[in-house]
Every structure is written in C-alpha cells, then in structure tokens.
C-alpha cells in the first residue's frame, strides 16, 4: 500500500476536523518533510544522522548570530 492510498483512510476524519479539502493546504507539511529528509543519507542510523545534522545547524546558526 502506498502512502497516498494509506492517506485515503484518513481523509474522512480530516474533512470532519478541518473542513473541505479545497480549503486546506499540505504544502507546508510537505516542505518540512523535504527538509527533514535532507538531514539523512542512507538507511542506517537515521535517528543519529538527523540529530547530528540538526545539532550542526544549531551550532552554525549560533556562530553566525
């Protein structure tokens, strides 16, 4: 089952909670997923890769301030 097919299982609840689909956007969510995906490469130790990349960005952000 692809993620799109799986998401169809939840559309009914989302419409009830948030209103019609045309009135909502998932672009911000998709954009954030893309940012998160860019933090890891490969398929092992993904949690540590994300933590390391996030820590690196925090440190470099603090140095530039």
MARZA-557873 format. One record per atom (N, C-alpha, C, O): atom name; residue in three letters; residue number from 1; x negated, y, z. Coordinates in nm, 3 decimals, padded with zeros to 5 digits. Example, Ala and Ser with C-alpha at 12.3 -4.5 7.8 and 13.67 -1.06 7.14 Angstrom:
<recs>
REC   atomo   residuo   num        xx        yy        zz
REC       N       ala     1   -01.319   -00.569    00.780
REC      CA       ala     1   -01.230   -00.450    00.780
REC       C       ala     1   -01.320   -00.330    00.780
REC       O       ala     1   -01.424   -00.332    00.846
REC       N       ser     2   -01.285   -00.225    00.708
REC      CA       ser     2   -01.367   -00.106    00.714
REC       C       ser     2   -01.290    00.003    00.787
REC       O       ser     2   -01.341    00.114    00.804
</recs>
This chain:
<recs>
REC   atomo   residuo   num        xx        yy        zz
REC       N       unk     1   -00.085   -00.117    00.000
REC      CA       unk     1    00.000    00.000    00.000
REC       C       unk     1   -00.090    00.124    00.000
REC       O       unk     1   -00.178    00.136    00.085
REC       N       unk     2   -00.069    00.214   -00.093
REC      CA       unk     2   -00.148    00.336   -00.096
REC       C       unk     2   -00.094    00.435    00.007
REC       O       unk     2    00.017    00.419    00.058
REC       N       unk     3   -00.175    00.536    00.038
REC      CA       unk     3   -00.135    00.635    00.137
REC       C       unk     3   -00.010    00.710    00.092
REC       O       unk     3    00.074    00.745    00.175
REC       N       unk     4    00.004    00.734   -00.038
REC      CA       unk     4    00.123    00.805   -00.087
REC       C       unk     4    00.250    00.723   -00.064
REC       O       unk     4    00.353    00.778   -00.027
REC       N       unk     5    00.242    00.594   -00.087
REC      CA       unk     5    00.358    00.508   -00.062
REC       C       unk     5    00.386    00.503    00.088
REC       O       unk     5    00.501    00.507    00.129
REC       N       unk     6    00.281    00.494    00.168
REC      CA       unk     6    00.299    00.493    00.313
REC       C       unk     6    00.365    00.623    00.361
REC       O       unk     6    00.453    00.620    00.446
REC       N       unk     7    00.323    00.735    00.305
REC      CA       unk     7    00.380    00.864    00.344
REC       C       unk     7    00.530    00.871    00.318
REC       O       unk     7    00.603    00.940    00.389
REC       N       unk     8    00.576    00.800    00.216
REC      CA       unk     8    00.719    00.799    00.187
REC       C       unk     8    00.801    00.743    00.303
REC       O       unk     8    00.919    00.775    00.318
REC       N       unk     9    00.739    00.659    00.384
REC      CA       unk     9    00.808    00.604    00.501
REC       C       unk     9    00.841    00.713    00.603
REC       O       unk     9    00.932    00.696    00.684
REC       N       unk    10    00.766    00.824    00.599
REC      CA       unk    10    00.781    00.929    00.699
REC       C       unk    10    00.849    01.055    00.646
REC       O       unk    10    00.872    01.149    00.723
REC       N       unk    11    00.881    01.059    00.519
REC      CA       unk    11    00.939    01.179    00.459
REC       C       unk    11    01.072    01.214    00.526
REC       O       unk    11    01.097    01.331    00.554
REC       N       unk    12    01.155    01.117    00.549
REC      CA       unk    12    01.287    01.142    00.608
REC       C       unk    12    01.273    01.215    00.742
REC       O       unk    12    01.343    01.314    00.766
REC       N       unk    13    01.186    01.167    00.827
REC      CA       unk    13    01.166    01.231    00.958
REC       C       unk    13    01.108    01.371    00.942
REC       O       unk    13    01.147    01.463    01.014
REC       N       unk    14    01.016    01.388    00.849
REC      CA       unk    14    00.956    01.520    00.827
REC       C       unk    14    01.060    01.621    00.781
REC       O       unk    14    01.059    01.736    00.827
REC       N       unk    15    01.149    01.580    00.692
REC      CA       unk    15    01.254    01.670    00.645
REC       C       unk    15    01.347    01.708    00.760
REC       O       unk    15    01.387    01.824    00.772
REC       N       unk    16    01.380    01.612    00.844
REC      CA       unk    16    01.466    01.643    00.959
REC       C       unk    16    01.399    01.740    01.055
REC       O       unk    16    01.465    01.828    01.110
REC       N       unk    17    01.269    01.726    01.076
REC      CA       unk    17    01.198    01.810    01.171
REC       C       unk    17    01.157    01.945    01.114
REC       O       unk    17    01.162    02.046    01.184
REC       N       unk    18    01.117    01.949    00.986
REC      CA       unk    18    01.057    02.069    00.930
REC       C       unk    18    01.141    02.140    00.824
REC       O       unk    18    01.112    02.253    00.787
REC       N       unk    19    01.246    02.075    00.777
REC      CA       unk    19    01.328    02.134    00.673
REC       C       unk    19    01.291    02.078    00.537
REC       O       unk    19    01.213    01.983    00.528
REC       N       unk    20    01.347    02.136    00.431
REC      CA       unk    20    01.327    02.081    00.296
REC       C       unk    20    01.180    02.081    00.254
REC       O       unk    20    01.102    02.167    00.295
REC       N       unk    21    01.146    01.985    00.172
REC      CA       unk    21    01.007    01.970    00.128
REC       C       unk    21    00.959    02.091    00.049
REC       O       unk    21    00.842    02.129    00.060
REC       N       unk    22    01.046    02.154   -00.029
REC      CA       unk    22    01.004    02.269   -00.109
REC       C       unk    22    00.966    02.388   -00.022
REC       O       unk    22    00.899    02.480   -00.070
REC       N       unk    23    01.007    02.387    00.105
REC      CA       unk    23    00.978    02.499    00.194
REC       C       unk    23    00.851    02.478    00.276
REC       O       unk    23    00.815    02.562    00.358
REC       N       unk    24    00.783    02.368    00.254
REC      CA       unk    24    00.662    02.336    00.331
REC       C       unk    24    00.547    02.305    00.237
REC       O       unk    24    00.567    02.261    00.124
REC       N       unk    25    00.426    02.329    00.286
REC      CA       unk    25    00.307    02.304    00.205
REC       C       unk    25    00.209    02.219    00.285
REC       O       unk    25    00.195    02.236    00.406
REC       N       unk    26    00.141    02.130    00.218
REC      CA       unk    26    00.039    02.048    00.283
REC       C       unk    26   -00.101    02.084    00.234
REC       O       unk    26   -00.197    02.013    00.263
REC       N       unk    27   -00.112    02.195    00.160
REC      CA       unk    27   -00.243    02.232    00.107
REC       C       unk    27   -00.345    02.257    00.218
REC       O       unk    27   -00.460    02.215    00.205
REC       N       unk    28   -00.305    02.323    00.325
REC      CA       unk    28   -00.399    02.349    00.434
REC       C       unk    28   -00.445    02.218    00.497
REC       O       unk    28   -00.564    02.203    00.529
REC       N       unk    29   -00.354    02.125    00.516
REC      CA       unk    29   -00.388    01.994    00.571
REC       C       unk    29   -00.484    01.921    00.479
REC       O       unk    29   -00.583    01.864    00.524
REC       N       unk    30   -00.454    01.920    00.349
REC      CA       unk    30   -00.540    01.853    00.252
REC       C       unk    30   -00.679    01.917    00.247
REC       O       unk    30   -00.779    01.847    00.236
REC       N       unk    31   -00.684    02.048    00.256
REC      CA       unk    31   -00.811    02.120    00.255
REC       C       unk    31   -00.895    02.081    00.377
REC       O       unk    31   -01.016    02.059    00.364
REC       N       unk    32   -00.832    02.072    00.492
REC      CA       unk    32   -00.903    02.032    00.614
REC       C       unk    32   -00.953    01.888    00.603
REC       O       unk    32   -01.063    01.858    00.648
REC       N       unk    33   -00.874    01.801    00.544
REC      CA       unk    33   -00.919    01.663    00.522
REC       C       unk    33   -01.043    01.660    00.433
REC       O       unk    33   -01.134    01.580    00.457
REC       N       unk    34   -01.046    01.745    00.332
REC      CA       unk    34   -01.163    01.753    00.244
REC       C       unk    34   -01.286    01.800    00.320
REC       O       unk    34   -01.396    01.748    00.299
REC       N       unk    35   -01.268    01.900    00.407
REC      CA       unk    35   -01.381    01.947    00.490
REC       C       unk    35   -01.432    01.836    00.581
REC       O       unk    35   -01.553    01.818    00.596
REC       N       unk    36   -01.340    01.762    00.641
REC      CA       unk    36   -01.378    01.652    00.730
REC       C       unk    36   -01.450    01.543    00.653
REC       O       unk    36   -01.551    01.489    00.700
REC       N       unk    37   -01.400    01.510    00.535
REC      CA       unk    37   -01.462    01.405    00.453
REC       C       unk    37   -01.604    01.442    00.413
REC       O       unk    37   -01.689    01.354    00.396
REC       N       unk    38   -01.631    01.571    00.397
REC      CA       unk    38   -01.765    01.617    00.358
REC       C       unk    38   -01.867    01.599    00.471
REC       O       unk    38   -01.987    01.610    00.447
REC       N       unk    39   -01.820    01.572    00.592
REC      CA       unk    39   -01.911    01.558    00.706
REC       C       unk    39   -01.975    01.420    00.715
REC       O       unk    39   -02.067    01.401    00.795
REC       N       unk    40   -01.929    01.323    00.636
REC      CA       unk    40   -01.991    01.190    00.644
REC       C       unk    40   -02.016    01.133    00.506
REC       O       unk    40   -01.950    01.167    00.408
REC       N       unk    41   -02.115    01.046    00.501
REC      CA       unk    41   -02.155    00.980    00.377
REC       C       unk    41   -02.177    00.834    00.409
REC       O       unk    41   -02.247    00.802    00.506
REC       N       unk    42   -02.121    00.747    00.332
REC      CA       unk    42   -02.133    00.605    00.359
REC       C       unk    42   -02.016    00.557    00.443
REC       O       unk    42   -01.920    00.629    00.466
REC       N       unk    43   -02.027    00.432    00.490
REC      CA       unk    43   -01.915    00.373    00.562
REC       C       unk    43   -01.952    00.320    00.700
REC       O       unk    43   -01.871    00.252    00.764
REC       N       unk    44   -02.072    00.349    00.746
REC      CA       unk    44   -02.111    00.302    00.879
REC       C       unk    44   -02.137    00.421    00.970
REC       O       unk    44   -02.187    00.525    00.928
REC       N       unk    45   -02.102    00.403    01.096
REC      CA       unk    45   -02.123    00.506    01.199
REC       C       unk    45   -02.062    00.640    01.160
REC       O       unk    45   -02.124    00.745    01.180
REC       N       unk    46   -01.942    00.637    01.106
REC      CA       unk    46   -01.878    00.760    01.061
REC       C       unk    46   -01.858    00.856    01.178
REC       O       unk    46   -01.878    00.977    01.162
REC       N       unk    47   -01.820    00.805    01.294
REC      CA       unk    47   -01.798    00.894    01.409
REC       C       unk    47   -01.924    00.972    01.444
REC       O       unk    47   -01.916    01.092    01.472
REC       N       unk    48   -02.038    00.907    01.445
REC      CA       unk    48   -02.163    00.977    01.478
REC       C       unk    48   -02.205    01.073    01.367
REC       O       unk    48   -02.261    01.179    01.395
REC       N       unk    49   -02.177    01.038    01.242
REC      CA       unk    49   -02.208    01.129    01.132
REC       C       unk    49   -02.127    01.258    01.144
REC       O       unk    49   -02.180    01.368    01.124
REC       N       unk    50   -01.998    01.245    01.176
REC      CA       unk    50   -01.912    01.362    01.191
REC       C       unk    50   -01.957    01.447    01.309
REC       O       unk    50   -01.966    01.569    01.298
REC       N       unk    51   -01.987    01.383    01.421
REC      CA       unk    51   -02.032    01.456    01.541
REC       C       unk    51   -02.163    01.528    01.512
REC       O       unk    51   -02.179    01.645    01.549
REC       N       unk    52   -02.257    01.461    01.447
REC      CA       unk    52   -02.386    01.523    01.416
REC       C       unk    52   -02.369    01.643    01.324
REC       O       unk    52   -02.430    01.748    01.346
REC       N       unk    53   -02.288    01.627    01.220
REC      CA       unk    53   -02.267    01.737    01.126
REC       C       unk    53   -02.197    01.853    01.194
REC       O       unk    53   -02.232    01.969    01.170
REC       N       unk    54   -02.098    01.824    01.276
REC      CA       unk    54   -02.026    01.930    01.347
REC       C       unk    54   -02.119    02.004    01.443
REC       O       unk    54   -02.116    02.127    01.451
REC       N       unk    55   -02.201    01.931    01.515
REC      CA       unk    55   -02.297    01.992    01.606
REC       C       unk    55   -02.396    02.079    01.529
REC       O       unk    55   -02.428    02.190    01.573
REC       N       unk    56   -02.443    02.030    01.416
REC      CA       unk    56   -02.535    02.107    01.333
REC       C       unk    56   -02.472    02.240    01.291
REC       O       unk    56   -02.536    02.345    01.299
REC       N       unk    57   -02.345    02.234    01.245
REC      CA       unk    57   -02.278    02.356    01.203
REC       C       unk    57   -02.257    02.452    01.319
REC       O       unk    57   -02.266    02.573    01.301
REC       N       unk    58   -02.229    02.400    01.437
REC      CA       unk    58   -02.212    02.486    01.555
REC       C       unk    58   -02.343    02.556    01.589
REC       O       unk    58   -02.344    02.674    01.622
REC       N       unk    59   -02.453    02.482    01.582
REC      CA       unk    59   -02.584    02.538    01.617
REC       C       unk    59   -02.624    02.646    01.515
REC       O       unk    59   -02.668    02.754    01.553
REC       N       unk    60   -02.607    02.615    01.385
REC      CA       unk    60   -02.646    02.710    01.283
REC       C       unk    60   -02.554    02.832    01.284
REC       O       unk    60   -02.598    02.943    01.255
REC       N       unk    61   -02.429    02.813    01.318
REC      CA       unk    61   -02.334    02.924    01.328
REC       C       unk    61   -02.375    03.015    01.445
REC       O       unk    61   -02.367    03.137    01.434
REC       N       unk    62   -02.419    02.955    01.555
REC      CA       unk    62   -02.462    03.033    01.672
REC       C       unk    62   -02.591    03.110    01.646
REC       O       unk    62   -02.610    03.219    01.700
REC       N       unk    63   -02.678    03.054    01.563
REC      CA       unk    63   -02.804    03.122    01.531
REC       C       unk    63   -02.782    03.242    01.441
REC       O       unk    63   -02.855    03.340    01.449
REC       N       unk    64   -02.681    03.235    01.355
REC      CA       unk    64   -02.656    03.345    01.262
REC       C       unk    64   -02.575    03.458    01.324
REC       O       unk    64   -02.563    03.565    01.264
REC       N       unk    65   -02.520    03.437    01.443
REC      CA       unk    65   -02.437    03.541    01.506
REC       C       unk    65   -02.521    03.649    01.572
REC       O       unk    65   -02.467    03.743    01.630
</recs>
